[in-house]
Amino acid sequence: MRRTKEEAELTRQVIMGRGLELFAEQGVAATRLSDIAKAAGFTRGAIYWHFKNKWDLFDAICEFYSQPFKTLSDACLSDQEQDPLGKLRELLVRLLCKVEQDRNFCRMMLMFIRESSGVTAGGTAEPVARFMEYQHQRRLGVIHNAIRRGQLPPTADAEAASWLIKAMVDGFVTSWLQRAEYFSISSNADVFVDTVIASLSALQPVPDSVDDEVCAV
């Protein structure tokens, strides 16, 4: 008997949920599709019906949990947006709050932080590097938009600003995961994000002569 579209979508969601749990717990590289199939209560054939491989599943998970933020993210990049930094602030605050309020979203952040750290065996996998670059390019777009609007100085180092945003957000989330009983990340999200935004204006390109001196030391 053929499955309905609703049944197929439910199966896909269950696979994504179980895959997310295992990816967050043990990493993508250490997780086999057979592990996910067993956890989901399906055959491996059912997994392959929906996903080509575990990295295809990884991409689908990242896309699914990024979707609720896409409207705000697109607004940050819009040429018509008068307050791109304000929209970026709103997006980051919502993201940090969702980490504490949505267990599966928290797992997704843990999964991505683990994979994008590059400290796993073999370094950063190509699908992760591709998603990191996609996010980096969008952050660059926001920074350049803020510079055009006069919200950041024209000399602001956009590359450094993009990676600072990622590093600080990842750091906040990691610190909370390590000591969740010590503080609420959602209650402090406004302060955390304001610190990130305030730091962006201070990032200036380092003169080549200074680079040479540092390397010489």
N, C-alpha and C positions, 0 to 999 in steps of 0.2 A: 504494500500500500504506500503510495507516495505521500510524503510529508507535506503539510501546508506550509506556506511562507512563515506563518506565525510560529509553527513548531520548529522550523529550521532556524529562525532567528533566536528562539529560546535556547536551542542547542548551542548556537554560536555564543550567546551571552554566558552560558554555563561554562563553556570551554575557556572563554576569556577570563571569567572569574577565578576558576581553578588555576589557570595558567599564571595569572597575576599573583595569586597566593604563593605558588612555588617559586616564581621568579624573584619575588621580594624576599623569600626566606633563604634561598640558596643560590640565586643568580641564574641568568639565562644559560650560560655555558654548562653549568652543572645539572641543568634540568633536561630530561629527555621527554619527547612527545609521549612515550609510553607511560611516563610518570603522570603526565597531565591527563591522559586518557583514563588511567586507573582512578585518579582523584575525582574525575568528572563522571565516572561510571559509564564511559563510552568506549568503543573500539578505536584503534588507531585510524581505521578507515574513516570514522566519523570526523576525526580531527583533520585528516587530509582533505576531506570534502570541503571544509571551510578555510583551511590555511595551508599554504604550500610547505611551510616549515615553521620552526619555533620563532625565527626572526620575523616572519610574516605576522605571526601572532603578536610578537613584541610591538611591531608597527601599528597593528590594529588597536592594541591596548593604549598606546600613547595617543593615537588619533582620537579614540573614544573619550579619554579623560581630558584632552585638550579642548574638545569641542565646546563645552560650556563657556570657555573664556574667549572664544574666537571673536565674538562681537566687540568686546572691549579691546582685544588685541588689534583688530582691524581698525577701530577708531583711533588708536594710538598712531597708526600709520597713514591715516587719511590726510590728504592735502587740505581738506576743509576743516580739520580739527583745530580749534583755537587753543586747546589746552592739552597737548599730547602728554606732558609730564603728569598732569592731573589724572588722565586716563590710565597711564602706567601705574601711578600710585594706587588707584582704585583696583586695578587688576592684581597687583602684588598683594594688597591687603586681602582681597577675596581669596587668593590662592593660599595664603598662610592660614586663614581661618578655615578653609575647607580641609586642610591637612589634619586639623584637630577634630573637625566635625564629621568627616566622611572617612571611614576606615579603609575603604577600597582606594580612595584617592590618595590617602597616606601611603598605602602599599605601592601605588604607582610611583609616587615621589621617591620612596625608598629604593624601588627597583631602578629608577632612572639615575639617581645619585650614585648607587652602587656601580652601575654599568658605565656611567660617564666619568667616573673617577680615574679610570685607566689603570687602577692598581690590581685588577684581576689578571689572571694568567693570560698572557698573550696580548695584553693591552686592551685598548678600546676597539670593540668590534665595529666593522664597517657600517652596519645599520644604525648603531648608536651614534657613530661619528657623523653620519648623514643627518640624523635628527638634530644633533647638537648644532651642526652648521646651519640648518634651517632656522632654528631658534635664534642663533647668533645673528643671522642676517636680518631677522625681524627686529631684534633689539637694536641693531645698528640703524635700521630705518626709523625707529622711535627717537633715538638720540639725534639723528640728523634733522628730524622733524622739529624737535625741541630747539635745536640750534637755529633753524630757520625762523622759528617763532620768537626767538630772543629769550627763551627760558633757560638756555645754557649758553655760555660764552662761545664765540666762534672758534676759539682755540681749544675747546674741550676735546680730549682724546676719545673719540667714539669707540675705537676698538677696546681700549682699556675700560671704558664705561660699561660696555656690553658684558665683558667678562667679570667685572666687579659685581654687577647685578646678579649674575649666576652664582658667583662664589659666596656672596653674602646670603642670598636666599637659601642655597644649599646648606650653608653653615648654620643658619637659624633652624632649619628643619632638622638637621642632624643633631644639633645640640638638644633640641626638644625631644627627639626620639630617645636620646641617651638618658635624659633626666626629665621625663614628662611629668613626674610628680612634683617637680620643683617649681615649675612655672607654666602658665597657659600661653601658648603661642598665639592663639586668637585674641586674647585680651591685650597682648603686647604688640599685635601686628601693626597698628598705626605708628607706634614709636619706632619699631624695627624698620619699617618701610621709609619713614621720614628720614631716618639715618642714612639709608641707601641713597635716597634722592638728593639729600644735602651733600653727599660725598661726590656726586657726579661733577659738580662745577669745579671741584678742586683738582680734577684730573687734567693735567696738561702734558703735552708731548715732551719727552725728555730730549734735550739737544744732543746731537750726535757726539759733540765733544765730551759731554758727560758720560755717554755710553762708553766711549773709548777709555775714559779714566777709570770707570768701574771695572771694565774688562781687564785693564792693566793691573789693577789691584788684585 
